[in-house]
Amino acid sequence: MILGPYYIVALVFVGIFLLVFAYGIFSAAPTQRKKTKKKAAAGPSVGRCPLCSSPLAPGEQIKSAIFPGETDRLCHIFGCPHCHPFIEDNLRRSCPVCGKTAPPDVYLIARMFDRPGKKKHIHILGCTNCRLPRTKK
């Protein structure tokens, strides 16, 4: 069985069409995934709470106390509106340094640095459980 020249030309065009169609489908999928990841990352979240890792909406702030100092200042971080003073359901407060569960009375101890022309920088040293020395009875 020998195919005529018209059948061969038709099969070549169909093959080229299928290759172009497959290339269009498989090359567009990663591009669309990247766009959705960028949109999700650029969403309304302002940051994350260092204690409970819940995203902060615009206007939500982390409750903290900042003490005076010259180059760096001591800072106590109590939590966000989701975990301080009351912990919302299905949230777990944990220390980012030791990883232990932090009850509502535990706060983070940190140093805050003022960088000229930039945002303030926070370095978390630990929670009251792992940072403060325990007195023996």
N, C-alpha and C positions, 0 to 999 in steps of 0.2 A: 504494500500500500504506500504509494508516493503521494505526498501532499503537493498541491499546486502552489504557485508563487503567491497567490492572493491569500491563501490560508496561512502561509508562513509569515507574511507581512502582518496579517491580522493578529496572529499569536504574539509576534514581537511587540506590537502596540499594546495589546492586553497586558503582557508581562511588564512593560515599562509603566503603564498606568497603575498596576498593582504595586510596583516598587515605590512609585511616588506617593501613592495613597498610604502605604504602610509607613514610609518615612515621615509623612505628615502626622500620622497618629502617634507614633512612638517618640518623635522629637518634641511634640507639643506638650505631652504629659509632664515631664520634669519642669518645664517652664511654668506651667500653671501651678504646680506644687510650690515652687519657689515664691510665686506671687502671693499665694495664700499664707505661707509662713511669714512673709514680710508684713502682710496686713494684720495678722494675729499679733505679731511682735509690736506693731505700732498702734495697738489698740488703746483703750482709755486707761490702762494701768500706768500709774506713776512710778511705782516701785514695789518692793516686797518688805514685809515685816521680818526683822531678823529672828524673832522668836517663834512665830507660827507660820511663816512663809506664805501668808495670804496676800494676794495682790491688793494694792492700795488704789482706790479710785481717786480722781481729782478732788481735792479738798480734804481728804483724809490725811491725818498726820500721826506720826508716832509720838507717843507720850514719853517725854524724857526730861531730865534735869541736867543742866550744864553748869559746871562750877568754874569760877574765874581762874585764869592762868595766863601765862605770857605766850609761849610758842605753841603749846598744846594744852588742852583743857580736859579735865576729867568729866565723864558723862555717864549718867545712869539711864538706861533705856528700859522702860516699863512695858511697852507693847503698843499695839495699834488698837483702834476701836473694836476690832474683832476679838482680841484676846485680853484686853485690859479695860476696865476692872473685872469684867466677866468674860469667860471663855465661851464662845459660840459652840454649838453642837458640831461634832466631827472635826474639831480642830485640836491639834496637839502642839503645845508649846514645848520647845526643846532648845537647849543651849547649843549654838553653832560650834562651840569649842569642845566641850566634853560629850555632847550628844545626849545627855540625860534629860528626862522629862522635867520641865520647870513648872512648879505649881504657881498659882496667881501671885503669891507673895515674893517670888524670885524675880530679880531684875538683872539685866546685863550691865557689866562694867566695861566702859570703852574710853578711848582717847579720841578727842576731836581736834583735827588740825585745820587751821585756816590757811588755804593756799591762795595767794594773791591772784586775782583775776579768774579764779576757778571756783568750783563748788567746794563746800567743806568736805573733808575726808574723815571718815570714822574708821577706827581700828578697834574691833571688839576683842577684849582681853579674856573674857569669860563671864560666867554667871556668879551669883553670890554663893552658890554651892561649891563651885570648883575654884574660885578665885580668892575668896576670903578665907583666912586661916580659922580653923575650928579650935575652940578652947576645950581642954580636957577637964572633966569634973573629977 
